[in-house]
């Protein structure tokens, strides 16, 4: 089942992501590999390997974007929260289950309501505009895979650019000054793009692995475990991570 969220910010981030991927692939092939290794067997090797990583990145990103993150089914009955507290049927005797006041879904523990998706998500970690979807129980593994491949490609890209600068290139001496300047410009932009994406994603990947290891989502870590350091404040703006103070955690967790 394909899951597509109609969020302008998310759609913009998706377009920006794939524009960056296409640009990186173009620069690596045209201005790094073929420009400096065209007479070497390393050229086809790096092209195939780089595009293999790009393919794996794209597949994991698409699966994280279109997979159901663990949406809680909506109730088929029009039972209000007040009615739910008064009824004594076996279905509603689970004290750890709650009724969401926003989407009126009868949700299990550790499920939270996403204001972007407008649904409750099982073990919701956060809503990520870069996949235009929530990161939850069913698609977190694809999200982690996507982060992992972004880290690999960022490091691989920087390595290829540095190799093209350090390695002696006999063909480069035959190019005119405009061509050399264009190559340098593309290489600098690509290194900046790779470094920014790499550092940004490494921090997110660390938090994801920490959440998996401690069996706590980002929401639960923010509310119960730790205060908001600087990188979590930045992610709360860029990645729409929850930003809840400890003093009001018991109040705000009800509306998440």
VMD Tcl script that draws the C-alpha trace (Angstrom):
set ca {
  {0.00 0.00 0.00}
  {1.50 3.30 -1.12}
  {1.47 6.08 1.45}
  {1.83 9.63 0.06}
  {1.44 12.65 2.32}
  {0.26 15.88 0.72}
  {2.70 18.20 2.52}
  {4.29 21.12 0.58}
  {7.41 21.10 2.76}
  {7.83 17.36 2.31}
  {7.34 17.55 -1.46}
  {9.94 20.33 -1.68}
  {12.42 18.26 0.35}
  {11.83 15.25 -1.90}
  {12.48 17.32 -5.04}
  {15.58 18.88 -3.45}
  {16.86 15.43 -2.44}
  {16.58 13.92 -5.91}
  {17.95 17.06 -7.55}
  {21.01 16.75 -5.30}
  {21.35 13.05 -6.14}
  {21.14 13.64 -9.89}
  {23.63 16.52 -9.67}
  {26.08 14.42 -7.64}
  {25.85 11.57 -10.13}
  {26.43 13.97 -13.04}
  {29.47 15.63 -11.47}
  {31.07 12.36 -10.34}
  {30.74 10.74 -13.75}
  {31.31 13.70 -16.05}
  {33.73 15.92 -14.14}
  {35.51 13.60 -11.71}
  {35.80 10.08 -13.09}
  {35.68 10.52 -16.88}
  {37.57 13.78 -16.68}
  {40.55 12.41 -14.78}
  {40.42 8.61 -15.19}
  {39.18 8.13 -18.72}
  {42.15 5.96 -19.73}
  {42.10 3.86 -16.57}
  {40.18 0.73 -15.63}
  {39.27 2.47 -12.40}
  {36.81 4.66 -14.32}
  {34.18 1.96 -15.05}
  {34.76 0.46 -11.60}
  {34.00 3.73 -9.79}
  {31.04 4.51 -12.06}
  {29.42 1.11 -11.48}
  {30.11 1.13 -7.74}
  {28.92 4.71 -7.24}
  {25.68 4.10 -9.15}
  {25.12 0.85 -7.27}
  {25.18 2.80 -4.00}
  {22.86 5.40 -5.56}
  {20.44 2.66 -6.59}
  {20.41 1.19 -3.08}
  {19.92 4.69 -1.63}
  {17.02 5.41 -3.98}
  {15.29 2.08 -3.27}
  {15.56 2.50 0.50}
  {14.35 6.11 0.26}
  {11.34 5.17 -1.87}
  {10.42 2.35 0.50}
  {10.70 4.67 3.51}
  {8.61 7.27 1.67}
  {5.81 5.05 0.36}
  {5.62 2.38 3.07}
  {3.00 2.49 5.77}
  {4.85 3.66 8.91}
  {2.37 1.82 11.14}
  {-0.85 3.76 10.82}
  {-3.42 2.89 13.47}
  {-6.74 1.95 11.80}
  {-9.60 4.33 12.39}
  {-12.47 3.15 14.53}
  {-15.51 1.88 12.64}
  {-17.81 3.04 15.40}
  {-18.62 6.58 16.47}
  {-17.56 6.12 20.09}
  {-16.45 9.30 21.83}
  {-13.80 9.45 24.52}
  {-16.41 10.06 27.22}
  {-18.44 7.08 26.01}
  {-15.30 4.95 25.97}
  {-14.69 5.65 29.65}
  {-18.25 4.68 30.58}
  {-18.63 1.50 28.55}
  {-17.58 -1.76 30.21}
  {-17.29 -4.00 27.17}
  {-14.25 -6.30 26.92}
  {-12.98 -4.42 23.86}
  {-12.32 -1.25 25.84}
  {-11.04 -2.73 29.09}
  {-7.40 -2.37 28.07}
  {-6.16 0.33 30.41}
  {-2.98 0.93 28.42}
  {-4.89 1.74 25.21}
  {-6.20 5.27 24.66}
  {-8.60 7.07 22.37}
  {-6.98 9.81 20.26}
  {-8.95 13.03 20.57}
  {-7.84 14.20 17.12}
  {-8.44 11.27 14.75}
  {-10.61 9.27 17.21}
  {-8.53 6.15 16.68}
  {-8.32 3.54 19.42}
  {-4.54 3.35 19.71}
  {-2.11 1.00 21.46}
  {0.69 2.12 23.81}
  {3.59 4.08 22.25}
  {1.41 5.25 19.37}
  {1.26 9.01 18.81}
  {-0.72 11.35 16.60}
  {1.09 13.08 13.72}
  {-0.28 16.50 12.92}
  {1.13 16.30 9.36}
  {-0.23 12.86 8.45}
  {-3.32 13.51 10.61}
  {-3.22 9.90 11.83}
  {-1.88 7.97 14.82}
  {1.31 6.03 14.12}
  {2.55 2.99 16.03}
  {5.87 3.69 17.76}
  {6.14 7.00 15.94}
  {9.69 8.35 16.00}
  {9.15 11.64 14.18}
  {7.73 13.04 10.95}
  {10.54 13.48 8.45}
  {9.99 15.89 5.53}
  {12.98 14.34 3.72}
  {10.92 11.19 3.15}
  {7.60 13.07 3.34}
  {6.38 10.46 5.78}
  {6.43 9.49 9.42}
  {9.19 7.25 10.72}
  {7.38 4.54 12.63}
  {7.20 0.88 13.50}
  {7.00 -0.47 9.94}
  {9.34 1.79 7.95}
  {12.11 2.72 10.39}
  {14.40 0.04 8.96}
  {14.12 1.58 5.48}
  {14.80 5.03 6.93}
  {17.95 3.76 8.68}
  {19.08 2.09 5.44}
  {18.60 5.37 3.60}
  {20.71 7.24 6.17}
  {23.41 4.56 5.98}
  {23.73 4.81 2.19}
  {23.77 8.61 2.31}
  {26.75 8.40 4.67}
  {28.55 5.96 2.36}
  {27.91 8.01 -0.77}
  {28.95 11.25 0.93}
  {32.28 9.75 2.04}
  {32.79 8.03 -1.33}
  {32.12 11.25 -3.22}
  {34.59 13.26 -1.15}
  {37.19 10.51 -1.62}
  {36.74 10.54 -5.41}
  {37.05 14.33 -5.62}
  {40.21 14.35 -3.49}
  {41.66 11.55 -5.63}
  {40.97 13.58 -8.77}
  {42.88 16.51 -7.27}
  {45.83 14.51 -5.93}
  {46.20 11.98 -8.72}
  {48.34 13.08 -11.66}
  {46.15 13.66 -14.70}
  {47.94 13.90 -18.03}
  {44.76 14.60 -19.98}
  {43.92 17.56 -17.73}
  {46.86 19.50 -19.15}
  {45.19 19.38 -22.56}
  {42.04 21.13 -21.35}
  {41.61 24.88 -21.64}
  {41.32 27.19 -18.66}
  {37.51 27.45 -18.79}
  {37.17 23.67 -18.63}
  {39.52 23.46 -15.65}
  {37.66 26.21 -13.83}
  {34.34 24.48 -14.48}
  {35.72 21.22 -13.10}
  {37.02 22.93 -9.96}
  {33.71 24.74 -9.45}
  {31.66 21.54 -9.75}
  {34.09 19.70 -7.48}
  {33.91 22.36 -4.76}
  {30.10 22.45 -4.87}
  {29.98 18.65 -4.73}
  {32.32 18.49 -1.72}
  {30.23 21.09 0.12}
  {27.04 19.20 -0.68}
  {28.53 15.87 0.40}
  {30.04 17.27 3.60}
  {26.81 19.01 4.67}
  {24.59 16.03 3.89}
  {27.12 13.65 5.43}
  {27.47 15.47 8.76}
  {23.73 16.07 8.97}
  {22.86 12.43 8.27}
  {25.55 11.00 10.57}
  {24.00 12.87 13.49}
  {20.51 11.58 12.61}
  {21.83 8.04 12.11}
  {23.51 8.15 15.52}
  {20.24 9.18 17.17}
  {18.34 6.47 15.31}
  {20.79 3.77 16.38}
  {20.70 5.10 19.93}
  {16.90 4.97 19.89}
  {16.92 1.40 18.57}
  {19.53 0.28 21.10}
  {17.60 1.78 24.03}
  {14.21 0.79 22.60}
  {12.94 4.36 22.81}
  {11.62 6.52 20.02}
  {12.74 10.11 19.57}
  {9.47 11.29 21.13}
  {10.00 9.07 24.15}
  {13.63 10.13 24.50}
  {12.64 13.79 24.33}
  {9.85 13.44 26.87}
  {11.27 10.96 29.36}
  {15.00 10.52 28.91}
  {16.99 13.60 28.07}
  {16.79 17.37 27.56}
  {17.04 19.06 24.17}
  {20.70 19.54 23.15}
  {21.64 21.85 20.29}
  {21.51 19.24 17.53}
  {18.04 18.11 18.63}
  {16.83 21.72 18.55}
  {18.18 22.06 14.99}
  {16.55 18.78 13.95}
  {13.26 19.92 15.47}
  {13.28 22.71 12.86}
  {14.76 20.85 9.87}
  {13.29 17.38 10.48}
  {10.23 18.30 12.54}
  {11.49 16.33 15.50}
  {9.48 16.71 18.71}
  {10.69 19.49 20.99}
  {9.07 19.00 24.38}
  {10.36 20.31 27.67}
  {10.70 17.96 30.63}
  {8.60 20.19 32.87}
  {5.55 19.89 30.59}
  {6.15 16.38 29.25}
  {3.16 14.81 31.02}
  {0.85 17.44 29.59}
  {2.18 17.55 26.04}
  {2.54 13.81 25.46}
  {-1.25 13.59 25.30}
  {-1.35 15.83 22.24}
  {1.50 14.20 20.32}
}
mol new
graphics top color blue
foreach p $ca { graphics top sphere $p radius 0.5 }
foreach p [lrange $ca 0 end-1] q [lrange $ca 1 end] { graphics top cylinder $p $q radius 0.2 }
display resetview
